[in-house]
Amino acid sequence: MSKQLPKPQEGPQTLFVSQPPEIPLIFYGGAAGGGKSWSLLAYLLRFVDCPHFYAVCFRKSLKQLERALFREAKELYRPLITDSNGKYIGKAKINDSAGNYKVTFPSGAVIEFSYLTCEKDAIDNFQGAELTAAIYDEFTHFDEASFNYIRTRMRSKSKYPSFTRCSMNPHPNHFVKSKYVEPFLVSDPNNPLYGVIDKNLNGKLRYYLFDRGQIVSSWDKSYLENEYPNRAIRSYTVIGSSLTDNKKMLEINSDYADDLEANDPANAAMLLDGNWNYQPAANGFWDRKTIQEISSKELPNGIVWCRAYDKASTEPSKENSSYDPDYTASCKVGKDRDGNLYYAGDYICDEFGEDLMRFRKKPGPRDELIRKQAEYDTPNVTIIFAKDPAQAGAYEFEQSAKKLQQEGFIVKADPMPSNKSKYKRFEPFCAASHNGYVYFVADTFSRKDLDYIYLELENFDGDKNNGYKDDVLDAISSGTSYILRERTIKPFSLPDCSTVTTAYTKHKSSIQ
């Protein structure tokens, strides 16, 4: 383009905009107000000289596009594609008809703007597409399945390699933290910046690959090459930004920092400081503050135990374009003689030493892992499966139960009908928690698993789980439903009748 391109501000903006397209994946952002959206749009201008360049900029909803990203794009791009009379140059055009937002540059390069609510949108709207660039604004609003599907569309005839760029604010529950951002965070708990992106690592390449659907990453590329020979090693980086990096915005909106500070402490830590370890407030149905953690040494005698399952039967598969299927999940649930409820893990491990709190396997391998877990639990732990009221569900339950019963295990159905709403099924657990009857046996879980369970439960809003699965929640609901109906008998002592005088004892004495 012959016109003067806008210049980024010194610091993270300049670092981000200067990154080469050969880096396939870059995450950019941290605190609110860091100029992330502008940076994404400015970055794309480096490549619009190519007529085959095709980028799509995503926001979660159409309204978000209209009110934010596309509006900013028009302001930034229009002066670059029109002459002094305001007429478009060459093939340039801005299409702003509802639902069809697009900027075409004089060369014929296209930047499109699209909503992406779920994986279905990705498949329906982009099957067969060939993208040079996928741009995500507010990346933590998107689910992993949608992201992974769009990755399969990254190919084009452009002279530039295909790439993905994502702007984001922190969210401790989003998959991007655990899978990509974690190594870039300040990891010392004693450091005031603990949980914030370490600026000393800004722009440093980290290498990764996928192994059995899981991401394996390292700072050392040669390590991955040695451990995984003949595998494609990819690279990505993370660049952190903060409010103070966007001096231009602060000049216009001097009170913005105070507005962020006015949030509750958790949100202020996320928005103002860019802290990825903040904990959002619970959605209202369940809060971890209502339960107590104990160790297995504190468990009373006489607990009746069950292990409840929420079963799934799909593995991640490119063939069915579903990269994020449900998990088979379980939880061990017990009740003592006083009616207190106990939730434990005690999981078997896979070949990598990872606890099988949840896993994704097809029915055969899945049922074998359930059998191994039952052996580990012993027959004293009743196995609970949900039972669909339909004929196929009843048959599946009978077949699953029969195999385990033949080996001496007790298998029962969740007494709560599976066609009840998730909220109704979850309600007894919530009630018990708020009444102070719930204890989690912390040393029977890995800390990582236990923290995940708390986050999954807290993110359930009565209808959906806000980006989280609800497999563990369903297992806990089933286990609670069963164990609340199970009888436990309190111990009692028979009275000592040896010194009590009765007509019978008098008669016995007289005949002696």
C-alpha positions in Angstrom: 0.0 0.0 0.0 1.3 3.4 -0.9 -0.4 5.3 2.0 1.3 5.8 5.3 0.4 2.9 7.6 -0.5 3.7 11.2 2.3 3.3 13.7 2.0 1.1 16.9 3.0 2.5 20.2 6.4 1.6 21.7 6.4 -1.5 23.8 4.1 -4.6 23.4 2.2 -3.1 20.4 5.4 -2.7 18.4 6.6 -6.1 19.4 3.4 -7.7 18.4 2.9 -5.9 15.1 6.5 -6.8 14.1 6.1 -10.5 14.5 6.7 -12.5 11.3 3.8 -14.5 9.8 6.0 -17.6 9.9 5.1 -17.9 13.6 1.8 -19.8 13.2 0.2 -18.8 16.5 0.5 -15.7 18.7 -1.5 -14.8 21.8 -1.5 -11.1 22.7 -2.8 -9.3 25.7 -3.4 -9.4 29.4 -5.0 -6.4 31.2 -7.9 -4.5 29.7 -7.2 -1.4 27.7 -3.9 -2.5 26.3 -4.8 -1.7 22.7 -5.3 -5.3 21.6 -8.0 -4.9 19.0 -6.2 -2.0 17.2 -3.0 -4.2 17.2 -4.8 -7.1 15.5 -6.2 -4.8 12.8 -3.0 -3.0 12.3 -1.0 -6.2 12.0 -3.1 -7.4 9.0 -2.1 -4.3 7.0 1.3 -5.8 6.4 -0.1 -8.4 4.1 -2.9 -6.8 2.1 -0.7 -6.2 -0.9 -1.3 -9.8 -1.8 -4.5 -10.3 -3.9 -4.9 -13.8 -2.5 -4.7 -12.7 1.2 -7.9 -13.7 3.0 -8.3 -13.1 6.7 -11.3 -13.6 9.0 -11.7 -11.7 12.2 -13.9 -13.4 14.8 -15.9 -12.1 17.7 -18.3 -14.2 19.7 -21.4 -12.5 18.5 -22.7 -10.3 15.7 -23.5 -7.5 18.1 -19.9 -7.5 19.4 -18.6 -7.2 15.8 -21.0 -4.3 15.1 -20.2 -2.4 18.3 -16.5 -2.9 18.6 -14.2 -4.7 16.1 -15.8 -3.9 12.7 -16.5 -0.3 13.8 -12.8 0.2 14.7 -11.8 -1.6 11.4 -13.7 0.9 9.3 -12.2 3.9 11.1 -8.7 2.4 10.6 -9.0 1.1 7.0 -11.2 3.6 5.2 -8.5 6.3 4.9 -6.1 3.7 3.5 -8.4 2.5 0.7 -10.0 5.8 -0.5 -8.5 8.7 -2.5 -8.7 12.4 -1.5 -12.2 12.6 -2.8 -13.3 9.7 -0.6 -13.6 7.3 -3.6 -12.5 3.7 -3.3 -9.1 2.9 -4.9 -8.9 -0.1 -7.3 -10.8 -3.1 -6.0 -11.3 -1.5 -2.6 -14.7 -1.6 -0.9 -16.3 -1.8 2.5 -19.3 -4.0 2.8 -21.2 -3.2 5.9 -24.6 -4.8 5.2 -26.0 -6.7 8.2 -24.2 -10.0 8.7 -21.9 -9.5 5.8 -19.0 -7.4 7.1 -16.0 -7.2 4.8 -13.2 -4.9 3.8 -11.7 -5.4 0.3 -8.3 -3.7 -0.4 -7.1 -2.2 -3.7 -5.1 -5.4 -4.4 -8.2 -7.6 -3.9 -7.1 -8.8 -0.5 -10.0 -9.4 1.8 -10.5 -9.1 5.6 -13.9 -10.5 6.6 -15.6 -10.1 10.0 -17.6 -13.0 11.4 -19.3 -14.2 14.6 -18.3 -17.6 16.0 -20.6 -18.7 18.7 -19.9 -22.5 18.7 -18.3 -25.3 16.7 -21.5 -25.6 14.6 -20.9 -22.1 13.4 -17.4 -23.0 12.4 -18.4 -26.0 10.5 -21.5 -24.5 8.8 -19.8 -21.3 7.8 -16.2 -22.3 7.1 -16.3 -25.8 5.8 -14.1 -25.8 2.7 -12.7 -22.3 3.4 -9.1 -21.4 2.8 -7.8 -18.8 5.2 -4.5 -17.0 5.3 -5.2 -15.5 8.7 -7.6 -16.3 11.6 -7.9 -13.4 14.0 -9.7 -13.8 17.4 -10.6 -10.7 19.3 -11.3 -11.6 23.0 -10.1 -15.1 22.5 -11.3 -16.4 26.0 -14.9 -16.0 24.7 -14.3 -18.9 22.2 -14.5 -22.6 22.9 -11.7 -25.0 22.1 -13.7 -27.0 19.6 -14.4 -24.0 17.4 -10.7 -22.9 17.6 -9.5 -26.4 16.6 -11.9 -26.6 13.7 -10.8 -23.3 12.2 -7.2 -24.5 12.4 -8.1 -27.1 9.8 -8.9 -24.2 7.4 -5.5 -22.6 7.6 -4.3 -22.8 4.0 -4.5 -20.4 1.0 -2.9 -19.4 -2.2 -1.4 -16.3 -0.6 2.3 -15.6 -0.8 2.2 -15.4 3.0 2.0 -18.4 5.2 -1.2 -18.9 7.1 -1.2 -17.8 10.7 -3.5 -17.3 13.8 -3.4 -14.2 16.1 -5.5 -13.9 19.3 -6.1 -11.0 21.6 -7.3 -11.8 25.1 -7.9 -10.8 28.7 -7.1 -13.3 31.4 -9.6 -16.0 32.3 -8.3 -18.7 34.7 -10.8 -21.3 33.5 -10.2 -21.1 29.8 -8.2 -23.8 28.0 -5.7 -21.2 26.7 -4.3 -20.7 30.1 -3.4 -24.3 30.9 -2.4 -25.3 27.4 -0.6 -22.2 26.1 -0.2 -19.3 28.5 0.9 -21.0 31.8 4.6 -21.3 30.9 4.7 -17.5 30.2 3.3 -16.5 33.7 5.3 -15.3 36.6 5.4 -18.5 38.7 6.8 -17.4 42.0 3.9 -17.1 44.5 6.0 -14.6 46.5 6.3 -12.2 43.5 3.7 -9.4 43.5 3.3 -10.2 39.7 2.5 -13.8 40.4 0.0 -15.0 37.7 0.8 -12.1 35.3 2.5 -12.6 31.9 6.3 -12.3 32.5 7.4 -9.5 30.2 10.9 -11.1 30.1 9.3 -13.9 28.1 7.4 -11.6 25.7 7.8 -12.9 22.2 10.0 -15.9 23.2 9.2 -18.9 21.1 7.8 -22.0 22.7 7.6 -25.3 20.8 4.8 -27.8 20.9 3.1 -30.8 19.2 0.0 -32.8 19.7 0.3 -36.3 21.2 -2.9 -38.4 21.4 -5.0 -35.2 21.5 -2.9 -33.5 24.2 -0.5 -30.6 23.8 3.2 -31.3 24.7 5.3 -28.2 24.8 8.8 -27.1 25.7 11.2 -24.2 25.4 13.7 -26.7 23.9 12.8 -27.6 20.4 15.6 -30.3 20.2 14.0 -32.0 23.3 10.7 -32.5 21.4 12.5 -33.6 18.3 14.4 -36.3 20.2 11.3 -37.4 22.2 9.0 -37.4 19.2 11.0 -38.1 16.1 9.3 -37.7 12.7 6.7 -35.4 14.3 5.9 -31.9 13.1 7.1 -29.4 15.8 5.2 -26.1 15.8 5.9 -22.8 17.5 3.9 -20.1 19.3 4.5 -17.2 21.6 2.7 -15.0 24.0 3.1 -11.2 24.3 1.7 -9.5 27.4 0.3 -6.0 27.5 -1.1 -3.7 30.2 -3.2 -0.6 30.5 0.0 1.6 30.9 1.2 0.4 27.5 -1.7 2.2 25.8 -0.8 5.8 26.5 -2.9 7.2 23.7 -6.1 5.7 25.1 -5.2 7.0 28.6 -4.8 10.5 27.3 -8.4 10.4 26.1 -9.8 8.3 28.9 -7.9 9.4 32.0 -10.5 7.8 34.4 -10.4 4.4 32.8 -8.0 2.9 35.4 -10.3 4.1 38.2 -13.3 2.5 36.5 -11.5 -0.8 36.4 -10.5 -0.4 40.0 -14.1 -0.1 40.9 -14.8 -3.7 40.0 -14.8 -6.5 42.6 -11.3 -7.5 43.7 -11.2 -10.6 41.4 -12.3 -8.7 38.3 -10.0 -5.8 39.1 -7.1 -8.2 39.4 -7.9 -9.6 36.0 -8.8 -6.4 34.1 -6.3 -4.0 35.7 -3.3 -6.2 36.5 -3.7 -8.9 33.9 -3.7 -11.6 36.5 -4.5 -15.1 35.2 -4.8 -16.6 38.6 -7.8 -14.6 39.8 -10.9 -16.5 40.8 -14.2 -15.2 39.5 -17.2 -15.2 41.8 -19.4 -18.3 41.6 -22.5 -18.2 39.5 -24.8 -18.5 42.5 -25.8 -22.2 42.5 -22.7 -23.5 44.2 -19.7 -21.9 45.9 -16.6 -23.8 47.1 -16.8 -21.7 50.3 -19.8 -23.8 51.4 -17.8 -27.0 51.7 -15.0 -28.2 53.9 -11.8 -30.1 52.9 -10.6 -32.9 55.1 -7.9 -35.6 54.8 -8.6 -39.3 54.5 -7.3 -39.7 58.1 -10.2 -37.7 59.3 -12.9 -39.9 57.8 -15.2 -41.5 60.4 -15.9 -45.2 60.5 -19.1 -46.7 58.9 -19.2 -44.7 55.7 -21.3 -46.2 52.9 -19.6 -45.5 49.5 -20.6 -45.5 45.9 -18.8 -44.4 42.7 -21.1 -42.6 40.2 -20.3 -42.2 36.5 -21.4 -39.9 33.7 -20.5 -42.0 30.7 -19.5 -40.8 27.2 -18.4 -42.8 24.2 -16.5 -40.6 21.8 -12.8 -39.9 21.3 -11.4 -36.7 19.7 -11.4 -37.4 16.0 -10.7 -35.3 12.9 -12.9 -37.6 10.9 -16.1 -36.4 12.7 -14.7 -32.8 13.0 -15.5 -32.9 16.8 -12.3 -32.1 18.7 -13.9 -31.6 22.1 -16.3 -34.5 22.9 -17.7 -35.1 26.3 -15.7 -37.1 28.9 -16.5 -40.2 31.0 -16.2 -38.9 34.5 -16.6 -40.3 38.0 -16.6 -39.4 41.6 -16.7 -41.5 44.8 -19.5 -40.4 47.1 -20.1 -41.5 50.7 -22.4 -40.9 53.6 -21.7 -41.4 57.3 -24.2 -42.4 60.1 -24.9 -38.7 60.8 -25.9 -37.9 57.2 -22.7 -36.0 56.3 -21.6 -36.5 52.6 -18.0 -37.2 51.5 -16.6 -36.8 48.0 -13.4 -38.6 47.1 -11.3 -39.3 44.1 -9.1 -42.4 44.6 -8.7 -42.7 40.9 -6.7 -45.2 39.0 -4.0 -43.8 36.6 -3.3 -44.1 32.9 0.0 -45.2 31.4 1.4 -41.6 31.9 0.6 -41.5 35.6 -2.4 -39.2 35.2 -5.4 -39.7 37.4 -8.5 -40.9 35.4 -10.9 -38.5 36.9 -12.3 -38.1 33.4 -11.3 -39.6 30.1 -12.5 -40.0 26.5 -12.7 -43.6 25.2 -15.0 -45.6 23.0 -17.3 -48.1 24.8 -15.0 -51.1 24.8 -11.9 -49.4 26.3 -14.1 -47.2 28.5 -15.8 -50.1 30.1 -12.5 -51.8 30.7 -11.3 -48.7 32.6 -14.5 -48.7 34.6 -13.9 -52.4 35.5 -10.3 -51.6 36.6 -11.5 -48.7 38.7 -14.1 -51.1 40.3 -11.3 -53.6 41.2 -9.3 -50.8 42.8 -12.4 -49.6 44.8 -13.3 -53.2 45.8 -16.9 -54.6 45.8 -17.7 -52.5 48.9 -18.2 -49.5 46.7 -21.5 -49.6 44.8 -21.3 -48.5 41.1 -23.9 -46.0 39.9 -24.8 -45.4 36.3 -27.4 -43.0 34.9 -30.3 -44.9 33.2 -32.0 -43.3 30.3 -35.8 -44.0 30.5 -35.9 -44.9 26.8 -35.6 -48.5 25.7 -32.1 -48.1 24.3 -30.9 -46.5 27.5 -32.4 -49.3 29.6 -30.6 -51.9 27.4 -27.3 -50.1 27.7 -27.6 -50.0 31.5 -28.5 -53.7 31.7 -25.5 -54.7 29.5 -23.0 -52.5 31.4 -24.3 -53.6 34.8 -24.4 -57.3 33.8 -20.6 -57.4 33.0 -19.7 -55.9 36.3 -22.2 -57.9 38.3 -20.7 -61.1 36.9 -17.4 -60.1 38.6 -19.0 -59.6 42.0 -19.6 -55.8 41.8 -22.9 -54.1 42.9 -24.3 -51.9 40.1 -27.4 -49.7 40.6 -29.2 -47.0 38.6 -29.2 -43.4 39.6 -32.7 -43.0 41.2 -33.1 -39.5 39.8 -34.5 -39.8 36.2 -32.0 -38.7 33.6 -34.6 -36.7 31.8 -34.8 -34.3 34.7 -33.1 -30.9 34.2 -29.5 -30.6 35.1 -30.5 -28.0 37.7 -32.9 -30.4 39.4 -30.3 -33.1 39.4 -27.6 -30.8 40.9 -30.0 -29.2 43.5 -29.6 -31.9 46.2 -25.8 -31.5 46.2 -26.1 -27.7 46.4 -28.6 -27.9 49.3 -26.3 -30.3 51.2 -23.3 -28.0 50.6 -25.1 -24.9 51.8 -26.3 -26.8 54.9 -22.8 -27.7 55.8 -23.0 -31.4 55.2 -20.4 -31.7 52.4 -16.8 -32.7 52.8 -14.2 -33.1 50.0 -11.4 -35.6 50.9 -8.6 -33.5 49.5 -5.7 -36.0 49.6 -7.7 -38.4 47.4 -7.5 -36.0 44.5 -4.6 -34.3 42.8 -4.7 -30.6 43.5 -5.1 -29.9 39.8 -8.2 -32.2 39.6 -9.8 -30.8 42.7 -9.4 -27.2 41.5 -10.9 -28.2 38.2 -13.9 -29.8 39.9 -14.5 -26.7 41.9 -14.3 -24.5 38.8 -16.7 -26.8 36.9 -19.2 -26.7 39.7 -19.0 -23.0 40.2 -19.4 -22.2 36.5 -22.7 -24.0 36.2 -25.5 -21.5 36.0 -28.5 -23.9 36.0 -28.6 -24.3 32.3 -25.1 -24.4 30.8 -21.6 -24.4 32.1 -20.1 -21.3 30.4 -17.3 -22.9 28.4 -16.8 -25.8 30.8 -17.9 -29.4 30.5 -20.4 -30.7 33.0 -19.3 -34.4 33.1 -18.0 -34.3 36.7 -21.0 -32.3 37.8 -23.3 -35.0 36.4 -21.4 -37.7 38.1 -21.5 -35.9 41.5 -25.3 -35.3 41.0 -25.8 -39.0 40.3 -23.7 -40.1 43.3 -25.5 -37.6 45.6 -28.9 -38.7 44.4 -28.1 -42.3 45.2 -26.3 -41.9 48.5 -29.0 -39.7 50.0 -31.4 -42.6 49.6 -29.0 -45.2 51.0 -29.6 -46.1 54.7 -26.9 -45.9 57.2 -27.3 -47.4 60.7 -26.0 -45.6 63.8 -24.3 -47.9 66.3 -26.1 -48.4 69.6 -25.5 -50.3 72.8 -27.9 -52.9 74.3 -28.8 -52.1 78.0 -27.1 -54.2 80.7 -30.0 -56.2 82.2 -27.9 -58.2 84.6 -28.7 -56.0 87.7 -32.3 -55.3 86.8 -34.9 -57.1 89.0 -37.9 -58.3 87.2 -40.6 -61.0 87.8 -38.6 -63.3 85.6 -35.3 -62.8 87.6 -37.2 -63.3 90.9 -38.6 -66.5 89.7 -35.2 -67.6 88.4 -33.7 -66.9 91.7 -36.3 -68.8 93.6 -35.9 -72.0 91.7 -32.1 -71.8 92.1 
